[in-house]
Amino acid sequence: MFANPFSRPELDQRVASFRQLLVRNELDCAVLSAPENIFYLTGLDHWGYFAPHFLIVPVEGEMVLVTRAMERVTIETFVRNARFSGHGDEVSPAVALVAEIRQLSGRAGIEMNSTGFSYPTGRALAEAIAPREMVDISGWLDTLRQVKSPEEQALMRAASRLSDQGMQAAIDALGRGGGESGVAADVMSALTRDGGNPPGFGPFIRPEHRLGEEHTTWGNGHYPDGGRVFVELSGCVARYHAPQGRLIQMGQIRDEDARMAETCRAGFDAVCGALKPGAVARDIYALWQGHLDEIGCGHYRRHHCGYMVGIGFPPSWTGGNGVTGLRHDSGMEIREGMAFHILSWMMGTGRGDFFLSNTVLVGKAGGEVLSQTTNAPIEIERATALSA
C-alpha cells in the first residue's frame, strides 16, 4: 500500500484487453466502480476505497479516475495511466461522475454490481446518459482477471510464503499456551513482519465450540487442551492473497478424525491433480465429493470445494462481493494461470472431522500447491496446560 506494484507494460496490456472487450460488444466507454477492478487497471492500492471511486475507460483516449479531491496526492503518486478528477465532499459522487461522463458519447457500459456503486449513482447516470443505452457490464473485467500473469503469480507466491509464516506462528503460539488474542497478535505480526500488507479478510482463529461460525474470529479466552482450533488466514502482498487453513488438535487426535484426515487429504490431492486446463468445475467437485461417498458420507454436501482468489480488498480476499467457486453445478472451464483456494472441508459429517485448505495455481499438468505447511494432522502437546 505504498507503491504501484505493476509495470507499465502490464497495465497497458490489461487496459488494451478490456478495451477490446468493449469494442466487441459495441460499447464506446465503461465506468468501473469495484475497487478490485480499478486497482487491476491502474495499480491504485489504498484504503480510500471506502468512498466511491469511478474509473471511466473510453475505447480511445485518456482514462479518468473520479473520487474525492483529498486523494489527489495518493493518486498522482500511484496512478500513471489515468487523469485525476477530484470533487469536494460537498459534491455528490454521482454528480461528479455525471459531469465527466456527459463529455463522452455513444453506448456506455456500467459496472453496477459492486460495493462502490449506489442506487443514487445509477439513477443519476441513467438520467444523464438518456436516451443513450446504458449496459450493465458487471463481471466483465472480473473474467479477464481470472488468469494470473507472471507478475501476479509472483505476488501470490510471496503472499503464500507469508501465509506459511502466519500458520507456523499460530502453531507456535498455541504450543506456548497463548490466549486467543495473544495467538492472533503473533499471527498478525508474522503476516506483516517480512513485507506483508493488511489482508482483506481474517485471520479466522476459533476454538472448537465456535467452529460453525463461518466468518468470525478470535475472542478473549484460552484454547483448552483436548479441543480443536480452526485457523484460516492469508498473507497479503500488493493486494494479492494466498489463503490456507488448518484444523489444529490441542492434544492427540481422535481416531475418527484421523481416519477422516486421510479422506480429506485424498480429496484435496484429487482436486489438485484434476485442476488442468480444459477441466470443468463441476467435474472437479464431483471428484472431491466421491471420496466422501466412498466412506458412506453421501449425505454430506458442501457448496463448493474451492474458490478463485487473487486480488482482494476489505472485507474479503475473494476478489469482490461474490465467490467464483468449484461447485457441483458450475460449467466454468479451468485455464492455466487460474488460482484457487482449495478447501477439503469435512466437518460435521458424523464420521469424524478434518479440514485443510491451500492456495493452488493451475499449471499445464495440474495444480501447484503454493503452501509449504504440512497437510497432515497437527497435534499440539503443550508444556503448560490451561483450563478453559
C-alpha positions in Angstrom: 0.0 0.0 0.0 2.9 2.3 -0.6 3.7 1.9 -4.4 2.2 0.8 -7.6 3.1 -2.9 -7.9 2.6 -3.3 -11.7 4.9 -2.5 -14.6 3.6 -0.1 -17.3 3.5 -2.8 -20.0 1.4 -5.0 -17.6 -1.1 -2.2 -17.1 -1.1 -1.3 -20.8 -1.9 -4.9 -21.7 -4.8 -5.1 -19.2 -6.3 -1.9 -20.4 -6.0 -3.0 -24.1 -7.7 -6.3 -23.4 -10.6 -4.6 -21.6 -11.0 -2.1 -24.4 -11.1 -4.9 -27.0 -13.9 -6.4 -24.9 -15.8 -3.1 -25.1 -15.3 -2.9 -28.8 -16.5 -6.4 -29.4 -19.7 -5.5 -27.6 -20.1 -2.2 -29.4 -19.6 0.0 -26.4 -17.9 3.3 -26.5 -16.9 3.7 -22.9 -17.2 2.0 -19.5 -17.5 3.1 -15.9 -15.9 0.8 -13.3 -16.7 1.0 -9.6 -15.2 -2.1 -8.0 -12.0 -1.4 -6.0 -10.5 -4.7 -7.3 -11.0 -3.7 -10.9 -9.9 -0.1 -10.6 -6.7 -1.5 -8.9 -6.3 -4.0 -11.7 -6.2 -1.4 -14.4 -4.4 1.4 -12.5 -2.5 -0.1 -9.5 -4.2 2.2 -7.0 -3.8 0.5 -3.7 -5.1 2.5 -0.7 -7.8 2.5 2.0 -9.6 5.4 0.4 -12.0 3.0 -1.4 -14.5 3.3 1.4 -15.7 6.3 -0.6 -16.8 5.9 -4.2 -14.2 5.7 -6.9 -15.2 5.6 -10.6 -12.8 4.8 -13.4 -14.0 5.9 -16.8 -12.5 3.9 -19.6 -13.2 5.1 -23.2 -12.3 2.8 -26.0 -9.9 5.5 -27.1 -8.1 8.3 -25.3 -7.4 9.1 -21.6 -8.9 7.2 -18.7 -10.4 9.3 -15.9 -10.5 8.4 -12.2 -13.2 10.2 -10.3 -13.1 10.4 -6.5 -12.6 12.7 -3.5 -10.3 15.7 -4.1 -8.4 14.9 -0.9 -7.0 11.8 -2.6 -5.0 13.8 -5.2 -1.5 13.2 -3.7 -2.1 9.5 -3.4 -3.5 9.1 -6.9 -0.8 11.2 -8.5 1.8 9.1 -6.7 0.3 5.7 -7.7 -1.6 6.2 -10.9 0.3 6.7 -14.2 -2.3 5.9 -16.8 -5.4 8.0 -15.8 -6.3 11.6 -15.3 -7.5 12.5 -11.8 -10.8 14.2 -11.4 -11.4 15.2 -7.8 -14.5 16.6 -6.1 -15.1 18.2 -2.8 -17.1 16.4 -0.1 -19.9 18.9 -0.6 -20.4 17.4 -4.1 -22.2 14.2 -4.6 -20.0 11.5 -6.2 -22.8 10.8 -8.7 -22.8 14.5 -9.7 -19.1 14.4 -10.2 -19.3 11.3 -12.3 -22.1 12.6 -14.4 -20.1 15.8 -15.2 -17.3 13.7 -16.7 -19.5 11.1 -18.5 -21.5 13.8 -20.2 -18.4 14.7 -22.2 -18.5 11.3 -23.8 -20.8 10.0 -26.5 -22.1 6.6 -27.5 -23.1 3.5 -25.7 -21.9 3.2 -22.1 -21.1 0.1 -20.1 -21.6 0.5 -16.3 -20.3 -1.8 -13.6 -23.4 -1.8 -11.4 -22.9 -4.8 -9.1 -20.1 -3.7 -6.8 -19.6 -2.3 -3.4 -18.7 1.0 -4.9 -21.9 1.6 -6.9 -25.1 3.0 -5.2 -28.6 3.4 -6.3 -28.4 7.3 -6.5 -25.4 6.9 -8.8 -27.3 4.5 -11.1 -30.3 6.8 -11.2 -28.1 9.9 -11.9 -26.3 8.1 -14.7 -29.4 6.8 -16.3 -30.8 10.3 -16.4 -27.5 11.8 -17.8 -27.0 9.2 -20.4 -30.6 9.0 -21.7 -31.6 8.5 -24.4 -28.3 6.6 -24.9 -28.2 3.0 -23.9 -26.6 2.0 -20.6 -25.4 -1.6 -20.4 -24.6 -3.4 -17.2 -21.1 -4.9 -17.5 -20.7 -6.3 -14.0 -18.4 -9.3 -14.1 -16.8 -8.5 -17.5 -13.4 -7.4 -16.1 -13.6 -10.0 -13.3 -13.5 -12.6 -16.1 -10.3 -11.0 -17.5 -8.8 -11.1 -14.1 -9.2 -14.9 -13.7 -6.0 -15.8 -15.4 -3.0 -14.5 -13.5 0.0 -13.1 -15.4 3.6 -13.9 -14.4 3.7 -10.6 -12.4 0.6 -11.6 -10.5 1.8 -15.2 -9.8 5.0 -13.8 -8.3 2.9 -11.7 -5.9 0.8 -14.7 -4.9 3.9 -16.8 -4.3 5.2 -14.1 -2.0 1.8 -14.0 -0.2 1.9 -17.7 0.2 5.3 -17.6 2.0 3.7 -15.2 4.5 0.7 -17.5 4.9 3.1 -20.3 5.9 4.8 -18.0 8.4 1.4 -17.0 9.8 0.3 -20.6 10.2 3.6 -21.5 11.9 3.2 -18.6 14.3 -0.3 -19.9 15.2 1.1 -23.4 15.9 3.9 -22.0 18.0 1.7 -19.7 20.0 -0.8 -22.4 20.7 2.0 -24.6 21.8 3.1 -22.0 24.3 -0.4 -21.9 25.8 -1.3 -18.5 24.4 -4.7 -17.0 24.9 -6.9 -16.2 21.9 -5.9 -12.6 21.4 -2.2 -13.5 22.0 -2.3 -16.1 19.3 -3.9 -13.6 16.9 -1.3 -11.0 17.7 1.5 -13.4 16.9 -0.2 -14.4 13.6 -0.7 -10.8 12.6 2.9 -10.0 13.3 4.1 -12.9 11.2 1.8 -11.9 8.3 3.3 -8.4 8.4 6.9 -8.5 9.5 8.5 -9.6 6.3 6.8 -7.3 3.9 3.2 -8.2 4.2 0.2 -5.8 3.9 -3.0 -5.9 5.9 -5.1 -8.8 4.5 -8.6 -8.1 3.1 -10.1 -10.8 5.3 -9.3 -12.6 8.6 -7.4 -14.2 10.1 -10.1 -16.5 11.4 -9.0 -18.3 14.6 -11.7 -20.0 16.5 -12.0 -22.5 19.4 -14.0 -25.8 19.0 -17.2 -24.5 20.5 -17.3 -21.8 17.7 -16.3 -24.0 14.7 -19.6 -23.5 13.0 -19.3 -19.7 12.8 -18.2 -19.2 9.3 -16.8 -15.7 9.4 -16.0 -14.8 13.0 -12.6 -14.8 14.6 -10.7 -14.9 17.9 -12.3 -14.0 21.3 -10.8 -13.2 24.7 -10.5 -16.8 26.2 -7.9 -19.6 26.1 -7.7 -22.7 23.9 -8.3 -25.8 26.2 -6.4 -29.0 26.0 -8.2 -31.7 24.1 -10.1 -29.3 21.9 -9.6 -28.2 18.3 -8.7 -24.8 16.9 -9.8 -23.6 13.5 -7.2 -21.4 11.8 -7.7 -19.8 8.3 -5.5 -17.0 7.2 -3.8 -15.4 4.3 -0.6 -13.4 3.7 -1.2 -10.3 1.5 1.3 -8.7 -0.9 0.2 -5.8 -3.0 -3.4 -6.8 -2.5 -2.8 -10.4 -3.7 -3.8 -13.2 -1.3 -2.9 -16.9 -0.9 -5.1 -18.3 1.8 -4.6 -21.5 3.7 -6.4 -23.2 6.6 -5.9 -26.0 9.2 -7.9 -27.7 12.0 -5.3 -27.9 14.8 -5.7 -30.5 17.5 -4.8 -29.5 21.1 -3.5 -32.9 22.1 -3.9 -36.3 20.5 -6.3 -36.5 17.5 -9.3 -38.8 17.9 -9.3 -42.0 15.9 -12.4 -41.0 13.8 -10.8 -37.6 13.0 -7.5 -39.3 11.9 -9.5 -41.5 9.6 -11.3 -38.5 8.2 -8.0 -36.8 7.7 -7.0 -39.5 5.3 -10.2 -39.0 3.3 -9.7 -35.2 3.4 -6.2 -35.3 2.1 -7.1 -37.8 -0.6 -9.9 -35.5 -1.8 -7.6 -32.5 -1.7 -5.0 -34.3 -3.8 -7.6 -35.4 -6.3 -8.7 -31.8 -6.8 -5.1 -30.7 -7.3 -4.5 -33.4 -9.9 -7.6 -32.5 -11.8 -7.0 -28.8 -11.9 -5.8 -28.9 -15.5 -6.6 -26.6 -18.4 -9.8 -27.7 -20.1 -11.3 -29.3 -17.0 -14.8 -28.3 -15.8 -15.5 -27.1 -12.3 -18.4 -29.4 -11.6 -16.3 -32.5 -12.5 -13.6 -31.4 -10.1 -16.2 -31.0 -7.3 -17.6 -34.5 -8.2 -14.1 -36.0 -7.7 -13.9 -34.4 -4.2 -17.4 -35.5 -3.3 -16.6 -39.0 -4.4 -14.1 -39.5 -1.6 -16.9 -38.8 0.9 -19.3 -41.0 -0.9 -16.8 -43.9 -0.7 -16.8 -43.9 3.1 -20.5 -43.7 3.4 -20.9 -39.9 3.7 -23.0 -39.4 0.6 -25.4 -37.3 2.7 -22.7 -34.7 3.2 -22.5 -31.8 0.8 -20.6 -28.5 0.6 -21.5 -25.5 -1.5 -18.0 -25.8 -3.1 -14.6 -27.4 -2.7 -12.7 -24.2 -3.5 -13.0 -20.7 -5.0 -10.9 -18.3 -7.0 -8.5 -16.0 -5.3 -6.0 -13.3 -6.1 -6.8 -9.6 -5.7 -8.7 -8.8 -2.5 -9.8 -5.6 -0.8 -11.6 -5.5 2.6 -13.8 -7.0 3.6 -12.8 -10.2 1.6 -10.0 -12.0 -0.2 -12.4 -13.5 -2.8 -11.9 -10.7 -5.3 -15.1 -8.7 -4.8 -18.6 -9.1 -3.4 -19.1 -12.6 -5.0 -17.5 -16.0 -4.9 -16.4 -17.9 -8.0 -16.5 -21.4 -6.7 -15.8 -25.0 -7.8 -19.5 -26.0 -7.4 -21.5 -29.1 -8.3 -23.4 -27.1 -10.9 -20.6 -24.9 -12.4 -19.7 -25.2 -16.0 -16.6 -22.9 -15.6 -13.7 -24.1 -17.7 -10.3 -24.3 -15.9 -7.5 -22.3 -17.6 -3.8 -22.2 -17.0 -2.9 -19.4 -14.6 -6.1 -19.5 -12.5 -5.6 -19.7 -8.8 -8.0 -21.3 -6.3 -8.3 -21.6 -2.5 -9.0 -25.3 -2.4 -10.9 -26.4 0.7 -11.1 -30.0 1.7 -13.7 -29.3 4.4 -15.1 -32.4 6.0 -16.7 -31.1 9.2 -19.9 -32.3 10.8 -20.1 -35.5 8.7 -20.9 -37.7 11.6 -17.9 -39.8 10.8 -15.1 -37.6 12.1 -13.9 -34.1 11.4 -11.0 -32.6 9.5 -10.2 -29.6 7.4 -7.3 -28.3 5.3 -7.0 -25.7 2.6 -4.3 -24.3 0.4 -3.9 -21.9 -2.5 -3.4 -23.8 -5.7 -2.1 -22.4 -9.0 -3.3 -24.1 -12.2 -0.4 -25.3 -14.4 -0.3 -27.3 -17.6 0.0 -30.6 -15.7 -2.3 -29.8 -12.8 -2.5 -27.8 -9.7 0.6 -26.5 -7.9 0.2 -26.1 -4.2 1.8 -22.9 -3.1 1.8 -23.6 0.6 4.7 -25.5 2.4 2.7 -26.1 5.6 2.0 -29.8 6.2 -1.3 -31.3 5.2 -1.0 -34.0 7.9 -2.9 -33.6 11.2 -1.2 -31.1 13.5 -1.3 -32.2 17.1 0.0 -29.8 19.8 1.2 -31.0 23.2 1.6 -28.0 25.4 4.2 -27.8 28.2 1.8 -25.9 30.4 -1.9 -26.9 30.4 -4.5 -24.2 30.6 -8.1 -24.6 31.6 -10.9 -23.2 29.5 
